[in-house]
Amino acid sequence: MKLNSNYWEGRYLNNEIAWNVGKITTPLKEYIDQIKNKSTKILIPGCGNGYEFEYLINNDFTNSFVLDYAKTPLENLKNRISNYSENQFITSDFFEHYGQYDLIIEQTFFCALEPKLRAEYVKKMHSLLSPKGKLIGLLFQFPLTESGPPFGGSKEEYIGLFSEYFEIQTLETAYNSIKPRQGNELFFIFTKK
């Protein structure tokens, strides 16, 4: 199985998207709700159907961007909202993207990557953040499997991966996960070193 753009495009076209919640999840909604600066430059990589982006746009965070290399979920997102600019939609491989963001939101992107790419993911996130920028979101906490996606992981693994490049401000079991994910998600806030 090669987890490339064709693989993900096929999953969306065949509606094989069991991870799709159909709305923003509570931990991310509550984090966004406390952001006061609406001009914060935000990226959501591997955004899929982009419910987080939809929520941001509907709450006047107009400096938000989504990135995915599957076109179908981006088109699905465009069909749900009207108040966006075309440049806010980036069809690209995450590892080939360049830019600077104040905040990057992680939602089921990390767990969809082949585990061998995890160290590269950390370095790329670091390079995309402005000084003192934040990477926030959710990471799964169940044993790392060889089959996936999703691929699991542990708090200890994440500390080992991220601590060289980020200050770990928060990395705790999410108290407000949606019911199917309760106990299996770590909410995190990492600040760029």
N, C-alpha and C positions, 0 to 999 in steps of 0.2 A: 504494500500500500504506500503510495507516494502522496504525501500531504501537500499538494501543490494547488495552484489556482483552479485547475480542472477538477480536482477532487472536490474542493469546496463548492465550486459552481454546480457540480452534479448533485451535491447534498441539498442545496437550496432548490434547484430545479425539480428534484424528486420529493421535495418536502420532507427530507430526512433530517429534521432539525429538532430532535427531542429536547435539546437544551433551551429552546426558544420559550421564554416565559410569556411573551406577548405584551410586556410593559416593563418599565424600569423597576429594578428590585429595590426593596426598602433600604438596605444599607447605603446604596449609592444615592438614592433620593434624599435621604436624611443628610448625607454629607453635602450634596449640592445645595440643599436648602439653607445651610449655614454660611455659604460663600457670599460675602457682601459685595465684592468687586465684580460687577457684571462684565467688565472688559477683559477679565482674565482670559488669556489665550489657552484654549483647551484642545487636546487631541484625544480621540478614542480610536486606538488601533485595533485591527481585527474586529471591527465594530459589528459585523453581521447585520441584523435588521435594525440596529441602532436606536433602541428605545431610549437610551441615555441621551443621545444627541437630540432626539425629538423633545425630550423633557427640557434639556438645556435651551433649545431654540424657543420653545413655548414659554420659557421663563426669562427671556431677553438676554441670554448669554450668546450674543451675536458673533463673538470671536471664537466660535467652536468649530472643530473640524473632525471629520470621520475618515478613516482609511481602511480599505479592504481590497484584496485583489480579486475577489469574486464580485462580478458586476450585479448579479441578480439582487442580493440584499440591499445594495445601494439604490437600485431602482425601486425596490419595495419601500424604502425609506422616503425617497423623493415623492412617491405616490401618496404618502401619508401626511406630508407637510407641504406648505406653500411658501412660507417666509424664509427662504434660504437663498444663498448665492451658489452658483455652480462651483466656484473655487473651494467651497467648504467640503466638497466630495473628492477624495483622493483615491483613485484606483491605482494601486501600486503595491509592490512587495514591501512590507514594513522595513526589512533590512536594507532596502535601497532608498528609503525616504530620508530627506534632509529637511531640517527646520528647527525652530526653537519655540518651546511651549512652556508656559508657567505651570501647567497642570496636565498630567496624562492620567486617564482613567482606564484601569484594567478590569475587564469583565469577560471572563471565559476565553481570553486570547492566549494567555500563558499556557493554560492546560491543553490547548489545542495544538500547540507546537510540539514537534518531536523533542523529547527530553534532551537530546544531544545539542539542541540549540539554546538551551537555557542560559548558559554563560554569555553567549552572544546577545541574547535578548536583554540581559542586564546592562551590558556595555552600550547597546544601542539606545535603551531608555535613558541612560545617563547622558549620552551625547545629544539627545533630543530636548532635554530639559534646560531651561535657562538657569543661571546661578540661583541657588536656593529653591529651584523648582521642585514640585512634589509629584510623586507617583503614588496614586491611591487606588484602592479597589478591593477585589476579593480574590483569594487564592484557595483552591480546594485543599482540604486536609483529609486525605485518605491515601492508603499505600500507593506508591508509584507502581504502575503496572507496565508491562511491555506492550500490551494491546491498548489501543485508544484511538482517537480521542474520546473522552478526556483522559489525560494522564494525571495521576495524583501527585502528592508530595506531602511534605511535613514542615512544621514550623522550624525545626532544626535545619532542614535542608535550605529553606528560604533564608534563614539568618546567614548561613554559610555562603549562599549565592550573592545576596544583596549587600552585605555589610561592608564590603570593600569600597563600594561606590555610593552608598546611601547611609544616612543616619536613620535608624529604625525607630520611629516615633511611636508607632502602634503596630502590633501584630498579635491580634487576639481573636478567639472564636467570636464570630459575629453573633450578637444577641438578638438581632432582628432579621435573620435570614428568612426567606420564604420557606414555607413548611417542607417541601421536598428536599431542601438543602440544609435544614437545621442540623447544627453540629458538624457539618462538613465544610464550612466556609470560614476562612480567616479574613477579617477585615484588616486592612493595613494602610498606613500612611508612612511613606519613605521620603525623606528630603535629600536632594542631591548634595553630596559632599563637594 
